[in-house]
Amino acid sequence: MLNVSAASQLKTSPYIKMANAEAAFRNIHQDLVDGCKTGDQKAQFQIYKLYYKAMYNTSLRIINDTMEAEDIMQESFLSAFEKIDTYSGTVSFGAWLKKIVINRSLDALSRRKAIFEDIEAHTGIRDEGSDDVSRQEEIDIKVDEIKEAINNLPDGYRIILSLYLLEGYDHDEIAEILGISSSTSRSQLSRAKQKLISELKNY
């Protein structure tokens, strides 16, 4: 049994504080999530307003088509509301919703027969070492030009860069999402960076 001193130390432990902060983050919109579970349309609309822009951008970075990204975003919300009872609350609602958006975006690319039938389809691009990358001259490029360069990449490279750099997934998570190995994710990211550098030189 914990004594008062030990209990006090536990409460002030940085690990306990971090866990509490994560729990608070996960449940910050719990009232709206609960409302969605009962079919409350007002709660659904509030959830939509909170997340639609981020979910649209996530899909757009993968699908690279504004109209299709809009459709996928809408369909993802409908799917999320239909199966919201499966949301366990172990991750943030936004992370759970984003996974749905990413999966639907990848499915859309697969239907266009433009993605990951062969993840190594572009292995002809030279994979320079990281030391060579670090010695690249600094280039003053506008953000919109970088976005344009990413959009010009082959689908496989664009998605790897988006998932890793913009969405914040690690290689194990990317491997699970795309059905590839972690080592393939790492090598594909390295090639994607080299290809992006090559695109940026055009600016």
Wavefront OBJ file of the C-alpha trace (Angstrom):
o trace
v 0.000 0.000 0.000
v 1.376 3.453 -0.934
v 2.169 5.851 1.875
v 1.285 9.543 1.600
v 4.770 10.524 0.479
v 4.900 7.910 -2.267
v 1.443 8.834 -3.475
v 2.450 12.490 -3.583
v 5.549 11.645 -5.628
v 3.472 9.647 -8.072
v 1.116 12.569 -8.632
v 4.041 14.862 -9.453
v 5.870 12.297 -11.582
v 6.536 13.638 -15.102
v 5.430 10.286 -16.506
v 2.098 10.489 -14.689
v 1.659 14.086 -15.820
v 2.412 13.094 -19.409
v -0.106 10.249 -19.244
v -2.729 12.579 -17.804
v -2.018 15.153 -20.528
v -2.379 12.503 -23.219
v -5.642 11.301 -21.715
v -6.941 14.875 -21.606
v -5.956 15.365 -25.239
v -7.647 12.160 -26.309
v -10.890 13.116 -24.564
v -10.995 16.835 -25.307
v -13.968 16.340 -27.659
v -15.376 13.294 -25.923
v -18.787 14.920 -25.474
v -19.028 15.394 -29.244
v -17.842 11.849 -29.899
v -20.473 10.543 -27.483
v -23.066 12.625 -29.296
v -22.024 11.126 -32.623
v -22.457 7.654 -31.149
v -26.100 8.475 -30.448
v -26.606 9.873 -33.956
v -26.707 13.520 -32.842
v -26.400 15.476 -36.102
v -25.312 18.656 -34.308
v -22.425 16.776 -32.727
v -21.530 15.292 -36.110
v -21.501 18.747 -37.677
v -19.265 20.096 -34.897
v -16.834 17.203 -35.374
v -16.882 17.859 -39.115
v -16.058 21.552 -38.616
v -13.177 20.659 -36.303
v -11.489 18.179 -38.613
v -12.600 18.619 -42.218
v -9.784 20.940 -43.320
v -6.997 18.791 -41.859
v -8.540 15.627 -43.310
v -8.899 17.241 -46.735
v -5.242 18.289 -46.699
v -4.180 14.800 -45.655
v -6.049 13.250 -48.573
v -4.846 15.902 -51.011
v -1.205 15.221 -50.161
v -1.753 11.585 -51.072
v -4.246 11.727 -53.930
v -2.963 14.972 -55.509
v -6.389 15.860 -56.888
v -8.546 18.550 -55.263
v -11.945 17.211 -56.305
v -11.119 13.620 -55.447
v -9.627 14.671 -52.107
v -12.870 16.505 -51.316
v -14.898 13.381 -52.125
v -12.628 11.160 -50.063
v -12.814 13.551 -47.119
v -16.625 13.525 -47.219
v -16.780 9.748 -47.596
v -14.364 9.302 -44.702
v -16.570 11.297 -42.358
v -19.611 9.258 -43.387
v -17.667 6.057 -42.798
v -16.403 7.301 -39.430
v -19.894 8.200 -38.250
v -21.247 4.830 -39.397
v -18.641 2.841 -37.470
v -17.948 5.258 -34.611
v -18.886 2.544 -32.116
v -15.591 0.874 -33.044
v -13.643 3.930 -31.848
v -12.067 2.720 -28.601
v -10.564 6.001 -27.423
v -7.052 4.582 -27.090
v -5.853 7.186 -29.599
v -7.132 10.670 -30.341
v -10.255 10.852 -32.477
v -8.304 12.884 -35.036
v -5.682 10.143 -35.384
v -8.408 7.510 -35.774
v -10.172 9.593 -38.413
v -6.921 10.328 -40.253
v -6.238 6.605 -40.594
v -9.601 6.224 -42.339
v -8.784 9.121 -44.685
v -5.351 7.711 -45.524
v -6.708 4.236 -46.211
v -9.463 5.596 -48.462
v -6.957 7.785 -50.304
v -4.662 4.831 -50.918
v -7.606 2.742 -52.078
v -8.486 5.484 -54.559
v -4.944 5.472 -55.921
v -5.023 1.703 -56.217
v -8.205 1.953 -58.234
v -6.375 4.323 -60.575
v -3.651 1.646 -60.789
v -1.090 4.271 -59.914
v 0.326 3.167 -56.590
v 2.266 0.365 -54.936
v 1.537 -2.557 -57.205
v 5.321 -2.531 -57.137
v 6.727 -0.313 -54.380
v 10.172 -0.455 -55.971
v 8.959 0.696 -59.395
v 11.305 3.694 -59.446
v 14.531 2.078 -58.237
v 16.380 3.483 -61.243
v 16.787 6.793 -59.431
v 20.221 7.141 -57.909
v 20.168 6.782 -54.123
v 22.911 9.110 -52.921
v 24.211 8.884 -49.379
v 22.980 11.103 -46.575
v 26.399 12.808 -46.414
v 25.919 13.996 -49.979
v 22.492 15.303 -49.072
v 23.850 17.231 -46.098
v 26.333 18.974 -48.372
v 23.651 20.262 -50.729
v 23.720 24.021 -51.084
v 20.963 25.784 -49.200
v 18.242 26.942 -51.564
v 15.883 29.761 -50.775
v 12.606 28.360 -52.039
v 9.097 29.478 -51.264
v 6.813 27.061 -49.450
v 4.409 26.852 -52.361
v 7.280 25.894 -54.669
v 8.223 23.041 -52.315
v 4.618 21.885 -52.301
v 4.553 22.006 -56.078
v 7.759 19.985 -56.263
v 6.303 17.339 -53.925
v 3.148 17.196 -56.034
v 5.282 16.530 -59.116
v 6.852 13.431 -57.553
v 5.718 9.926 -58.538
v 2.864 8.719 -56.336
v 5.015 6.365 -54.270
v 7.541 9.047 -53.370
v 4.907 11.700 -52.685
v 3.030 9.428 -50.301
v 6.129 8.343 -48.394
v 7.176 11.974 -47.913
v 3.671 12.992 -46.881
v 3.206 10.186 -44.374
v 6.678 10.578 -42.850
v 7.367 14.315 -42.956
v 3.886 15.851 -42.909
v 1.677 13.318 -41.117
v 4.339 12.267 -38.626
v 4.140 8.478 -39.029
v 7.264 6.415 -38.326
v 8.524 3.697 -40.656
v 6.833 0.872 -38.773
v 3.485 2.667 -39.028
v 4.025 3.436 -42.712
v 4.908 -0.205 -43.316
v 1.624 -1.268 -41.717
v -0.418 1.281 -43.659
v 1.123 0.470 -47.047
v 1.685 -3.247 -46.569
v 5.448 -3.035 -47.065
v 8.489 -3.668 -44.852
v 10.067 -1.014 -42.639
v 13.313 -1.300 -44.596
v 11.455 -0.666 -47.851
v 9.834 2.398 -46.282
v 13.262 3.727 -45.290
v 14.835 3.138 -48.690
v 11.810 4.604 -50.473
v 11.991 7.714 -48.262
v 15.687 8.131 -49.072
v 14.973 7.940 -52.794
v 12.018 10.285 -52.412
v 14.239 12.891 -50.746
v 16.787 12.618 -53.545
v 14.085 12.975 -56.163
v 12.668 15.993 -54.329
v 16.099 17.624 -54.251
v 16.365 17.027 -57.986
v 12.947 18.649 -58.517
v 13.873 21.633 -56.351
v 16.982 22.319 -58.409
v 14.659 23.198 -61.275
v 13.498 26.197 -59.255
l 1 2 3 4 5 6 7 8 9 10 11 12 13 14 15 16 17 18 19 20 21 22 23 24 25 26 27 28 29 30 31 32 33 34 35 36 37 38 39 40 41 42 43 44 45 46 47 48 49 50 51 52 53 54 55 56 57 58 59 60 61 62 63 64 65 66 67 68 69 70 71 72 73 74 75 76 77 78 79 80 81 82 83 84 85 86 87 88 89 90 91 92 93 94 95 96 97 98 99 100 101 102 103 104 105 106 107 108 109 110 111 112 113 114 115 116 117 118 119 120 121 122 123 124 125 126 127 128 129 130 131 132 133 134 135 136 137 138 139 140 141 142 143 144 145 146 147 148 149 150 151 152 153 154 155 156 157 158 159 160 161 162 163 164 165 166 167 168 169 170 171 172 173 174 175 176 177 178 179 180 181 182 183 184 185 186 187 188 189 190 191 192 193 194 195 196 197 198 199 200 201 202 203
